[in-house]
Structures are given as structure tokens and as C-alpha cells.
Amino acid sequence: MSGTRPVYSFSVFVAAFLAFFAFSGIQPANAQERKSIRWAVATTGTYGYKVAASLVRVLEDGLGADYTVTVNPYPGTTNAMKATMDGEAEVGYTADVGMTQLYTNDGPFKDFKPAKSRLVHTWYAYPMESFMAVYAPKADQYKSWGDFNGKPVFFTPAGFMNWLNFHRIFKALGYQFKHVQIGEAAQGDALQAGTIVGSVAYTTAGKSLPSYWRETELRVDLKVINPSPEEVKKLTAANLTPVEINAADAFTKDVGVKTILGVPILFAYNVRPDMPEELVYKILSILYNKREELTKTDPGFVPLAKDFVGMQVKGINANPDAPVHAGLAKFLKEHKAWNDTWKIASSN
């Protein structure tokens, strides 16, 4: 018996060895057949990254075994847009203000020439609202947004859409935009130290704070400074009308006001026109059918669930001269929401 045992063990080993390599040979072939959809978003502490990460399973389940979805963070939203337009990703995180500057060749997109092509209207996902917060012990020094004119402020990381939003806010109000770039995690210490006098905060759908702001409000006492009535009039005249946010919905502690006034922007995950029409249509259909389920992952999806189609219309109307992806056009025509004055993007 002692002579047969090694032969048996060796046979089992060889069989297992061969089976392993046979299986290993199949796996890469299957992996190579799966098409990749890369989502370029902002840094890992941002809401855009969080949302994209939560959508991976929803989309992979809906698209089946043909596709794999990955989320790739970039230093800012503008970086994510440019990476997508240069071919490093298939989906780019953006907002209506970013699309405006892209198509007017303004701001960070001045002289920018994409290696592939520009983003087009594809999927508008949720609204955000930008506003100003300060260190609570120093709050008596600030009565309106004019008190931040020319003073050092962290307007969210440079290139973020809320950064662009306040850039156009200050331009509309005639104020000097003096941005101080710091790491998101350092903003609480910077406010306490006086390195910055204010910091721009933002909510999604009037409720969700980004992760890094949630950490800041737990560590530091804050007060929100609203625009003055005169500033609200000027912003309204510039089509930047502030919306009301229940402070208790956004913050866990008192921030000095019951109602926050924030200037809204509409965020999107847009693609280049070369993504196949049927794939974009399928992605939109999946998200539309799962819209109620999405609200369970984050309350920021509540407006989308209430009016999915209307949000797409609003996103296009914010920049009506920018073309619409053929897949979104097909989706909107199916839902009787297409406007013949809009332009369908060419895939060439």
C-alpha cells in the first residue's frame, strides 16, 4: 500500500494542475470578450464618485455579461471631463455649468482640443446647490456674500463644478474670486486657523452633503452665510436664482439659519457621441426602470425618480446649442419629450 499512495497522490496533483491551467486559459478569454465602460469622476470623497460606485452593480446587472463597469477617480470634475474626451474613459462626470464652458471654449476649456470629441448631452442625474459656510466663532464678521469679495475662500477643489458655479456667481455679482486650493480634509483646520475665511459647501437635492463636508461638520462648528436680498435679485437676473434648502435636512448641527439659500446646478454623466446609440439607450432604460430603487441608495436621486424625463429636458435646455446623444434622443422620443429644435450628435 505504501508503494501505491504516491502514485495516486501524484495523479490527483497532475489532474488538479491541468484543470487549473485549463480553467485559467478560459478565464482571460472570457474577460477579454467583456467590453469596458470606464466612468471618469472626481476624487473618492466626492458625491460624484459615490454615486458612480453605487451604480456599478445596477448597470452590470442590467447590461449582462457583455460589459464590465469601472469607476476611475480624477483630481477634479474638469479633469474627468477632459480624460473622457481624450479617450481615457467612456463616461465623464460633468454639470450644466461645465457643459456651458466646454461649448463656449471658456475657463478651463479655453484652447482645449479633445483627442477624441466633446461630451454631449446623455444623462442628467441630480441637482446640487452651492452655498457659503464659515467657522462659527467668526460668523459675526459676515452678513452677505459680498463680505467674501477678494478674500481667501476654498471654493471646493479647483475644477469642481461647484467651484465653477461660484466662479459664475461672483462674476454675476461683480466680486473678486480669490480661491485658495487646499485638500478637502484640511478645510476644517484652515477655517479655524484663518487660512481661509469661508468654504463653499453643497448639497445634493437639498439633502446629502459630500463625504468630506460631513466629516468637516462633525469636527468644526459652522455657520452658513446666505446672500443678501440685493444679491438674490442680481443672481435671479443672471438666471442663477437661489433655491431654499432646509438646513436640518443637510446638517446634523445648528448652522445659524433654518433655511439655506443655494445656487443650483444640474449634474450629469455624459459621453462622447461615438458610444453606440443602442448602448446609451439601454443604459438610460435601465436607469429609468430602476429610478425608484436608486432613491434607496441615496436621497439625492429623489428628484430624478419624480421626473426622470423632465430632468433630461432641463439638462438639455441649460445648453440647447450642445448636441444630444442619439441614444438619449431615442429615449426622449419614446417618452414624447423630444424637441425638434435640438440637434442630435453625429457619431462620426
C-alpha positions as CSV (number, residue, x, y, z in Angstrom):
1,M,0.0,0.0,0.0
2,S,2.8,2.3,0.8
3,G,4.0,2.0,-2.8
4,T,0.7,3.0,-4.4
5,R,-0.1,6.1,-2.4
6,P,2.5,8.4,-4.0
7,V,1.3,7.4,-7.5
8,Y,-2.3,8.2,-6.5
9,S,-1.3,11.5,-5.0
10,F,0.7,12.4,-8.0
11,S,-2.2,11.6,-10.3
12,V,-4.5,13.7,-8.4
13,F,-2.0,16.5,-8.3
14,V,-1.5,16.3,-12.1
15,A,-5.2,16.3,-12.7
16,A,-5.7,19.3,-10.5
17,F,-2.8,21.1,-12.1
18,L,-4.1,20.5,-15.6
19,A,-7.6,21.5,-14.6
20,F,-6.3,24.7,-13.1
21,F,-4.5,25.7,-16.3
22,A,-7.4,24.7,-18.4
23,F,-9.7,26.9,-16.3
24,S,-7.1,29.7,-16.3
25,G,-6.9,29.6,-20.0
26,I,-10.7,30.1,-20.3
27,Q,-11.0,33.0,-17.8
28,P,-8.8,35.5,-19.6
29,A,-10.6,34.7,-22.9
30,N,-14.0,35.5,-21.3
31,A,-12.6,38.6,-19.6
32,Q,-11.3,39.9,-22.9
33,E,-14.7,39.5,-24.5
34,R,-16.3,41.8,-21.9
35,K,-16.4,45.4,-23.1
36,S,-15.3,48.0,-20.6
37,I,-17.3,51.1,-19.6
38,R,-15.0,53.4,-17.6
39,W,-16.6,56.2,-15.6
40,A,-14.3,59.2,-15.1
41,V,-15.3,61.0,-11.9
42,A,-13.9,63.3,-9.3
43,T,-11.9,62.2,-6.2
44,T,-13.1,59.4,-3.9
45,G,-14.5,61.7,-1.2
46,T,-17.0,63.4,-3.6
47,Y,-20.6,62.7,-4.2
48,G,-20.0,62.1,-7.9
49,Y,-17.6,59.2,-7.1
50,K,-20.0,57.8,-4.5
51,V,-22.9,57.8,-7.0
52,A,-21.0,56.2,-9.8
53,A,-19.7,53.5,-7.5
54,S,-23.3,52.7,-6.4
55,L,-24.4,52.4,-10.0
56,V,-21.8,49.8,-11.0
57,R,-23.9,46.8,-9.9
58,V,-27.2,48.3,-11.2
59,L,-25.6,48.7,-14.7
60,E,-23.7,45.5,-14.8
61,D,-26.8,43.5,-13.8
62,G,-28.8,45.3,-16.4
63,L,-26.2,45.1,-19.2
64,G,-25.4,41.4,-18.6
65,A,-22.1,39.6,-19.0
66,D,-21.1,41.6,-22.1
67,Y,-19.9,44.7,-20.1
68,T,-17.8,45.5,-17.1
69,V,-18.2,48.9,-15.4
70,T,-15.4,50.6,-13.5
71,V,-15.1,53.9,-11.7
72,N,-11.9,55.9,-12.1
73,P,-11.3,59.0,-9.9
74,Y,-9.5,62.1,-11.1
75,P,-8.4,65.2,-9.2
76,G,-11.5,67.2,-10.3
77,T,-14.6,67.1,-12.4
78,T,-12.9,69.1,-15.2
79,N,-10.1,66.6,-15.2
80,A,-12.7,63.8,-15.5
81,M,-14.4,65.6,-18.4
82,K,-11.1,66.1,-20.3
83,A,-10.0,62.5,-19.7
84,T,-13.2,61.2,-21.2
85,M,-12.9,63.5,-24.2
86,D,-9.3,62.3,-24.7
87,G,-10.4,58.7,-24.8
88,E,-9.3,57.6,-21.3
89,A,-12.9,56.8,-20.3
90,E,-16.3,56.3,-21.8
91,V,-18.4,58.3,-19.3
92,G,-17.5,61.7,-17.9
93,Y,-18.7,63.4,-14.8
94,T,-19.9,67.0,-15.5
95,A,-22.6,69.5,-14.9
96,D,-24.6,72.1,-16.8
97,V,-22.1,74.8,-16.0
98,G,-19.2,72.6,-17.2
99,M,-21.1,71.9,-20.4
100,T,-21.6,75.7,-20.9
101,Q,-17.9,76.4,-20.6
102,L,-17.0,73.5,-22.8
103,Y,-19.1,74.7,-25.7
104,T,-18.2,78.4,-25.2
105,N,-14.5,77.4,-25.0
106,D,-14.3,79.3,-21.7
107,G,-12.5,78.9,-18.4
108,P,-10.6,75.6,-18.2
109,F,-11.7,74.6,-21.7
110,K,-10.1,77.7,-23.4
111,D,-7.9,76.3,-26.2
112,F,-8.8,72.7,-25.2
113,K,-8.8,70.4,-28.2
114,P,-10.0,66.9,-27.3
115,A,-8.1,63.9,-28.7
116,K,-11.5,62.2,-29.4
117,S,-14.5,64.5,-29.3
118,R,-16.5,66.7,-26.9
119,L,-19.1,65.4,-24.5
120,V,-22.7,65.6,-25.5
121,H,-26.0,65.5,-23.5
122,T,-26.5,62.0,-22.3
123,W,-27.8,61.6,-18.7
124,Y,-28.7,64.2,-16.1
125,A,-28.8,62.6,-12.7
126,Y,-29.3,65.1,-9.8
127,P,-29.3,68.7,-8.8
128,M,-26.8,70.3,-6.4
129,E,-26.9,73.5,-4.6
130,S,-23.8,75.7,-3.7
131,F,-23.6,78.0,-0.7
132,M,-21.1,79.5,1.7
133,A,-20.1,78.4,5.2
134,V,-17.7,79.9,7.8
135,Y,-16.2,79.0,11.1
136,A,-18.9,79.6,13.7
137,P,-16.9,81.8,16.2
138,K,-16.1,84.2,13.4
139,A,-19.6,84.2,11.8
140,D,-20.5,87.7,13.1
141,Q,-18.0,89.2,10.6
142,Y,-20.0,88.1,7.6
143,K,-23.5,89.3,6.7
144,S,-23.6,88.5,2.9
145,W,-21.6,87.0,0.1
146,G,-20.1,90.5,-0.5
147,D,-18.1,90.0,2.6
148,F,-16.1,87.4,0.8
149,N,-15.2,89.7,-2.1
150,G,-11.5,89.4,-2.7
151,K,-10.9,87.3,0.4
152,P,-9.3,83.9,0.6
153,V,-12.0,81.2,0.2
154,F,-11.9,77.5,-0.5
155,F,-14.5,77.3,-3.3
156,T,-14.3,73.5,-3.4
157,P,-11.3,72.0,-5.2
158,A,-10.4,73.9,-8.4
159,G,-12.1,72.4,-11.4
160,F,-15.1,71.1,-9.5
161,M,-18.4,72.1,-10.9
162,N,-19.4,73.8,-7.6
163,W,-16.1,75.8,-8.0
164,L,-17.2,76.8,-11.5
165,N,-20.7,77.6,-10.1
166,F,-19.3,80.1,-7.6
167,H,-17.0,81.4,-10.3
168,R,-20.0,82.5,-12.3
169,I,-21.9,83.6,-9.1
170,F,-19.1,86.0,-8.2
171,K,-18.9,87.2,-11.8
172,A,-22.6,87.9,-11.8
173,L,-22.3,89.8,-8.5
174,G,-19.1,91.7,-9.6
175,Y,-17.0,90.2,-6.8
176,Q,-13.3,89.2,-6.9
177,F,-12.9,85.4,-6.9
178,K,-9.9,84.6,-4.7
179,H,-9.5,80.8,-4.5
180,V,-7.2,79.1,-2.0
181,Q,-6.5,75.5,-3.0
182,I,-6.3,73.0,-0.1
183,G,-7.0,69.4,0.5
184,E,-10.7,68.6,1.2
185,A,-9.8,67.0,4.6
186,A,-7.9,70.2,5.7
187,Q,-10.8,72.7,5.3
188,G,-11.9,72.5,8.9
189,D,-8.4,73.3,10.2
190,A,-8.0,76.0,7.5
191,L,-11.2,77.7,8.7
192,Q,-10.1,77.6,12.3
193,A,-6.7,78.9,11.5
194,G,-8.0,81.7,9.3
195,T,-6.1,80.5,6.3
196,I,-9.4,80.7,4.5
197,V,-12.3,82.9,5.7
198,G,-15.0,80.8,4.1
199,S,-15.6,77.5,2.3
200,V,-18.2,76.6,-0.3
201,A,-20.5,73.7,0.7
202,Y,-23.0,71.9,-1.4
203,T,-26.0,69.6,-1.1
204,T,-27.5,67.1,-3.5
205,A,-31.2,67.6,-3.9
206,G,-31.2,69.8,-0.8
207,K,-30.3,66.9,1.4
208,S,-27.0,65.0,1.0
209,L,-23.6,66.6,1.9
210,P,-20.5,65.2,0.3
211,S,-18.4,62.9,2.5
212,Y,-15.6,65.4,3.1
213,W,-18.2,68.0,4.2
214,R,-19.9,65.5,6.5
215,E,-16.5,65.0,8.2
216,T,-15.9,68.7,8.5
217,E,-19.3,69.5,10.1
218,L,-18.7,66.8,12.7
219,R,-15.3,68.3,13.7
220,V,-15.9,72.0,13.4
221,D,-18.8,74.3,14.4
222,L,-20.1,76.0,11.3
223,K,-22.4,78.8,10.3
224,V,-24.0,79.3,6.8
225,I,-23.9,82.8,5.3
226,N,-26.8,83.5,2.9
227,P,-26.7,86.0,0.1
228,S,-28.4,89.3,0.9
229,P,-31.8,90.2,-0.7
230,E,-30.0,92.5,-3.1
231,E,-27.6,89.7,-4.1
232,V,-30.5,87.4,-4.6
233,K,-32.1,89.9,-7.1
234,K,-28.8,90.1,-9.0
235,L,-28.4,86.4,-9.2
236,T,-32.0,85.9,-10.3
237,A,-31.5,88.5,-13.1
238,A,-28.5,86.4,-14.2
239,N,-30.6,83.1,-14.2
240,L,-28.9,81.9,-11.1
241,T,-31.9,82.1,-8.8
242,P,-31.1,80.6,-5.3
243,V,-33.3,77.8,-4.0
244,E,-34.3,77.1,-0.4
245,I,-32.7,74.2,1.5
246,N,-33.9,73.1,4.9
247,A,-30.7,73.3,7.0
248,A,-31.8,70.4,9.2
249,D,-32.0,68.1,6.2
250,A,-28.4,68.8,5.3
251,F,-26.6,69.3,8.6
252,T,-26.7,67.4,11.8
253,K,-25.9,70.5,13.9
254,D,-27.2,74.1,14.0
255,V,-25.6,76.2,11.3
256,G,-27.2,79.6,12.2
257,V,-30.0,79.6,9.7
258,K,-33.1,77.4,9.3
259,T,-33.2,78.0,5.5
260,I,-30.1,77.9,3.4
261,L,-30.1,79.7,0.0
262,G,-28.0,77.8,-2.6
263,V,-27.5,78.3,-6.3
264,P,-28.4,75.1,-8.1
265,I,-26.5,73.3,-10.8
266,L,-27.5,70.1,-12.6
267,F,-25.1,67.2,-12.6
268,A,-24.6,64.7,-15.4
269,Y,-22.7,61.7,-16.6
270,N,-22.2,62.4,-20.2
271,V,-20.4,60.5,-23.0
272,R,-18.9,61.2,-26.4
273,P,-21.1,60.8,-29.5
274,D,-19.1,57.7,-30.6
275,M,-20.7,55.5,-27.9
276,P,-23.2,53.3,-29.7
277,E,-26.8,54.6,-29.8
278,E,-28.3,51.3,-28.6
279,L,-25.9,51.1,-25.6
280,V,-26.8,54.6,-24.4
281,Y,-30.5,53.9,-24.9
282,K,-30.1,50.7,-23.0
283,I,-28.3,52.4,-20.1
284,L,-30.9,55.1,-19.9
285,S,-33.7,52.5,-20.0
286,I,-32.1,50.6,-17.1
287,L,-31.7,53.7,-15.0
288,Y,-35.3,54.8,-15.8
289,N,-36.7,51.4,-14.8
290,K,-34.6,51.4,-11.6
291,R,-35.3,55.0,-10.7
292,E,-37.3,54.2,-7.5
293,E,-34.6,51.7,-6.4
294,L,-31.9,54.4,-6.8
295,T,-33.6,56.5,-4.2
296,K,-32.8,53.8,-1.6
297,T,-29.1,54.1,-2.4
298,D,-29.1,57.9,-1.9
299,P,-31.8,60.5,-1.3
300,G,-30.2,62.7,-4.0
301,F,-32.0,60.6,-6.6
302,V,-35.5,61.6,-5.4
303,P,-35.9,64.4,-8.0
304,L,-34.7,62.0,-10.7
305,A,-37.3,59.4,-9.6
306,K,-40.0,62.0,-9.5
307,D,-39.3,63.3,-13.1
308,F,-36.6,61.3,-14.9
309,V,-37.6,62.5,-18.3
310,G,-38.1,66.1,-17.2
311,M,-34.6,66.3,-15.7
312,Q,-33.1,65.3,-19.1
313,V,-35.1,68.0,-20.8
314,K,-33.9,70.5,-18.2
315,G,-30.3,69.5,-18.7
316,I,-30.5,69.9,-22.5
317,N,-32.3,73.3,-22.2
318,A,-29.5,74.6,-20.0
319,N,-27.2,74.3,-23.0
320,P,-29.6,73.9,-26.0
321,D,-26.8,74.5,-28.6
322,A,-24.9,71.5,-27.4
323,P,-25.8,68.3,-29.3
324,V,-27.8,65.4,-27.8
325,H,-26.5,61.8,-28.0
326,A,-28.6,59.7,-30.4
327,G,-29.4,57.2,-27.6
328,L,-30.9,60.0,-25.4
329,A,-32.7,61.3,-28.4
330,K,-34.3,57.9,-29.0
331,F,-35.2,57.6,-25.3
332,L,-36.9,61.1,-25.3
333,K,-38.8,60.5,-28.5
334,E,-40.1,57.2,-27.0
335,H,-41.3,59.3,-24.0
336,K,-42.8,62.0,-26.2
337,A,-40.4,64.6,-24.8
338,W,-38.2,65.3,-27.8
339,N,-37.8,68.9,-29.1
340,D,-37.2,69.2,-32.8
341,T,-35.1,72.3,-32.3
342,W,-32.4,70.2,-30.5
343,K,-29.5,68.8,-32.5
344,I,-28.6,65.0,-32.5
345,A,-24.9,64.5,-32.2
346,S,-23.1,62.8,-35.1
347,S,-21.2,59.6,-34.2
348,N,-18.5,60.4,-36.9
